[in-house]
Amino acid sequence: MFTKGDKISVIDDAINGKVLKVNGKTITVETEDGFELDFEEKELILIESSGELLNSIAKTNFSEIAKQKEIPKPRSFVKEKKSSKDEFVLEIDLHIEKLVSNKRGMSNYDILNIQTETVKRQMDFALRNRIPKVVFIHGVGEGVLKAELDFLLGRYENISFQDANYQKYGLGATEVYFIQKKNL
């Protein structure tokens, strides 16, 4: 009737425990206090069968419990070294919609003037603040703004300019590098 691992209670005493071994009608029980006592089968009541315990163990999702108990890995705070490619880049979009709130009534000449004035202002700002690289996004269009931009940038000293990264900007951008003089 009793098997090893069954949880039992003693009928005439306030003793609970589990079955350690069964030897005929004598059952050895480990009490909740850790003592080993022998009882006859008729003195005990079955509280939980070890078979039921095995069924409940079989139904337990141990992988879920392991996930809950898993100690999270500490986050790495290794500071990455930035390469010169990761330096700050000032990007200026010269599309007229980005420069004025309303372009209604403006001629192409007015639009081009606003765009070139923006380029001059941003170039001066970059020079003052020693920003090493500026990208002007002008779009493809008919090429009028690009031609004006090339003419304007050609008047500056200590800069180099070229078409910007095609993968990032497509055909409609020019990047300007400022050649920094090192003071000795």
Secondary structure by P-SEA (a helix, b strand, c coil): cccccbbbbbccccbbbbbccccccbbbbbcccbbbbbbccccccccccaaaaaaaaaacaaaaaaaaacccccccccbbbbcccccbbbbbbccccccccccccccaaaaaaaaaaaaaaaaaaaaaacccbbbbbcccccaaaaaaaaaaaaacccccccccccccccccbbbbbbbccccc
